[in-house]
Amino acid sequence: MSAAALAIGIDVGSTNVKVVALAADGSLAAHRRRPLATNDRPPICEQEPEEIWDAVLSGVAECVAEATIDAPVVGVAPLVTIGVTSQYSSTVPVGPGGTPAGPLVMWRDRRGTEACHELLGTPGLFELWVERHGIPPIGGGLGLAHLLHLSAEDPGGQTRFVEVMDGITARLTGRVTATRHSMFTSQLCDNRSPQDVSRAYDPDLLAASGIDPARLPPLVAPDEPVGTVTADLAARLGVDPASNVAPGINDTGAVALATGAEKPRQGGVIAGVSIGTTSVLVTSMDHKAEDLDHEILTMPAPDIGYLVMAENGLGGRVPEAMLALLDGADEMGETRFAGAEAALASTEPGAGGVLGLPWLDGSMAPSGSSTARGGFIGVSLSTTRAQLIRATFEGVAHNLAWLLRHVEAFIGAPVDEIRLTGGGAQVAGWPQIIADVLNRPVRVVAEPGLAAARSAALRARHLGSGSDEWSPTPAATSASLQPNLEARGVYERQQQAFERAFDALIPVLELLNP
């Protein structure tokens, strides 16, 4: 089998598409980023699939052209492997070959929630879903709610409902597929066996949901390429038509691979934390489990085993929004984060007694609430703008520290090291705040904003190689940032205040946001 010249990684996030091209030695040969628009009209939250597809095509074509500009044989299309990761619990209806037949229904779209609640009214279904899958049919943006909504909108239709990552692999190869991992939030797979890579949906869950299995993508094994790039696309992208495309993985899986948190380590427990639009904490576990009270549970890993799924809520989007409000601006600019870095450098831990509350769009793990909202507590006449900025970044870290304690109880072991990815990891000063607030050593993964795309590319290269064994190598990390012991007293008090504030404010926020 010929070795691929390049490994291409595609990361479709909530706000942008990122593409990377990796050389044979794993080094970054090229990368591109394209912003995405969102139609957010609660309870509707949608994106345009063709905009995503155009961003993918242009990003891949430009990365291939740049990475091969010095190729020894001019005019010969390189053999590549392509891996895709994406936001998940985001559903798009597609026709044959993956052509979209409607808007992408995003993870923040709440349609279908009432249909899920009707399922919960049937005796025994709550227990069935928890036993087989892990998550009961609660709606709230999960894929099952989207499937029920889309099925009701188009009963008897011919489209299939796929996740973003699987929609991209389908358009690249002309073959519509999915895996138990990529369809996790459809809540229609039996997740009880860590070794099970079943190519069938659970018949009892299907029957209970009423969803026609013909509307779902066929399940395939996670360790085999979906297929090769279609001839027309190969010419458009400038790649050899024999180039393989790997099964898609969700962005939590990509974070686990990027940080080395996908399986237990003899030297201690590693947790990967991604701060992009949202904050996600991920580590590994050897069996299916769930803590529904704190919204922590396991999901099938991209290949074999389980990942701990702990969605903390909005992350990097919080300082973006708060900085825009403080500056009276509608859009977030790169220069504003430069100002934020200066504010972090010029202020002391604890932000002068100001607490930033990050729940701008409700809260998730470890305590879910659709009515929770953000703001500041402790503002006085002496509070400065820089302290408000610092409190915003500290608030996201306090939310992670709250979650970390419950994740450690869930896995039955302390986390020894945090590895940080995502665009938020690039904000100077924020990784140190996270180390101080969580009281854990923190390492930042190299090129953290591209880490998810990079891990998708490396996984695709492995699957295209035909090798039986794979131990993914995380990108190099920074030196370990040790917690600042002098700040512990301040942050321990702030953490107690943060968690008590949530409980105290929920009744107030329910009145403000019924």
HUMO-V899212 format. One record per residue. RES is the residue in one letter. PHI is phi in whole degrees, 0 to 359 (999 if undefined). Layout:
# HUMO-V899212
res;phi
RES;PHI
RES;PHI
This chain:
# HUMO-V899212
res;phi
M;999
S;289
A;283
A;289
A;286
L;225
A;248
I;257
G;242
I;240
D;239
V;263
G;268
S;284
T;241
N;199
V;250
K;241
V;231
V;233
A;238
L;254
A;286
A;301
D;271
G;89
S;285
L;282
A;265
A;192
H;204
R;219
R;223
R;230
P;285
L;236
A;264
T;233
N;266
D;249
R;227
P;315
P;275
I;274
C;213
E;227
Q;229
E;267
P;302
E;292
E;295
I;297
W;297
D;299
A;294
V;296
L;298
S;293
G;295
V;294
A;300
E;291
C;294
V;297
A;297
E;291
A;290
T;249
I;297
D;256
A;298
P;294
V;248
V;287
G;88
V;262
A;293
P;286
L;279
V;232
T;241
I;231
G;237
V;234
T;233
S;199
Q;309
Y;227
S;60
S;233
T;242
V;228
P;282
V;228
G;264
P;304
G;77
G;89
T;294
P;298
A;244
G;177
P;294
L;282
V;270
M;278
W;296
R;268
D;280
R;260
R;293
G;95
T;296
E;297
A;296
C;295
H;296
E;296
L;297
L;296
G;285
T;273
P;305
G;92
L;287
F;304
E;295
L;299
W;293
V;294
E;295
R;278
H;257
G;126
I;249
P;289
P;285
I;260
G;73
G;66
G;100
L;287
G;302
L;301
A;298
H;296
L;298
L;294
H;295
L;293
S;295
A;291
E;287
D;222
P;294
G;76
G;289
Q;255
T;284
R;252
F;253
V;234
E;282
V;306
M;300
D;284
G;295
I;290
T;296
A;294
R;289
L;289
T;251
G;80
R;237
V;275
T;215
A;201
T;231
R;302
H;292
S;291
M;262
F;306
T;280
S;292
Q;61
L;238
C;244
D;275
N;253
R;285
S;252
P;291
Q;268
D;285
V;244
S;306
R;260
A;222
Y;284
D;290
P;296
D;289
L;292
L;299
A;297
A;294
S;284
G;80
I;278
D;289
P;300
A;292
R;271
L;252
P;289
P;300
L;273
V;234
A;294
P;284
D;253
E;232
P;304
V;294
G;165
T;254
V;295
T;298
A;300
D;298
L;290
A;303
A;295
R;292
L;273
G;79
V;236
D;294
P;295
A;275
S;292
N;274
V;241
A;276
P;301
G;288
I;229
N;279
D;289
T;294
G;298
A;295
V;296
A;300
L;293
A;292
T;257
G;80
A;268
E;282
K;206
P;301
R;244
Q;295
G;276
G;133
V;271
I;256
A;243
G;270
V;234
S;250
I;244
G;248
T;303
T;245
S;253
V;229
L;245
V;223
T;212
S;247
M;207
D;261
H;207
K;291
A;201
E;208
D;237
L;292
D;298
H;245
E;57
I;240
L;201
T;261
M;232
P;300
A;291
P;305
D;243
I;230
G;104
Y;229
L;246
V;280
M;260
A;219
E;273
N;273
G;105
L;301
G;240
G;296
R;294
V;293
P;296
E;303
A;293
M;293
L;296
A;296
L;294
L;297
D;265
G;66
A;243
D;272
E;242
M;267
G;248
E;298
T;293
R;292
F;293
A;297
G;294
A;295
E;298
A;295
A;295
L;296
A;288
S;260
T;240
E;266
P;306
G;96
A;51
G;65
G;87
V;264
L;255
G;265
L;255
P;268
W;274
L;287
D;224
G;85
S;244
M;240
A;297
P;264
S;215
G;279
S;204
S;282
T;262
A;299
R;220
G;261
G;156
F;231
I;236
G;95
V;288
S;232
L;296
S;267
T;294
T;258
R;301
A;298
Q;291
L;298
I;296
R;299
A;299
T;296
F;292
E;295
G;299
V;297
A;293
H;296
N;297
L;294
A;296
W;299
L;293
L;303
R;300
H;284
V;294
E;298
A;294
F;294
I;271
G;73
A;202
P;284
V;277
D;270
E;207
I;257
R;246
L;253
T;228
G;94
G;300
G;297
A;293
Q;272
V;281
A;303
G;100
W;290
P;303
Q;292
I;300
I;296
A;299
D;291
V;288
L;281
N;57
R;221
P;298
V;233
R;241
V;262
V;293
A;302
E;47
P;299
G;291
L;249
A;296
A;294
A;297
R;296
S;292
A;296
A;294
L;294
R;295
A;297
R;298
H;298
L;297
G;285
S;279
G;82
S;287
D;277
E;249
W;211
S;239
P;301
T;260
P;299
A;301
A;305
T;249
S;288
A;299
S;292
L;270
Q;272
P;301
N;278
L;297
E;291
A;267
R;298
G;300
V;297
Y;287
E;294
R;295
Q;298
Q;295
Q;299
A;295
F;299
E;290
R;292
A;298
F;301
D;297
A;289
L;272
I;305
P;299
V;293
L;292
E;294
L;287
L;283
N;227
P;294
